[in-house]
């Protein structure tokens, strides 16, 4: 017999943590399935909260709900932007450049 160690309320609260915030859902429909770089932007549009790369931007952005830390970052995000590249190497190089530029600005 499997015993439940959590209450329905805790399960509901945990499920709410791992959902995309309502204000970001409109961006999800437009995400491309192409390679490129994506950025999560917070209140300040000058410095992104997160810069990532993927061969499939849509699937990678949608996978950002695996941990409580990622869920917390998503709650701080105000918008998602992306730049498509010709392939994986282009995404890798662009991500490195954008991270370097962001680090230099700090």
Beta strands, then each sheet from edge to edge (+ up, - down):
strand 1: 36-41
strand 2: 48-54
strand 3: 79-84
sheet 1: 2+ 1- 3+
end
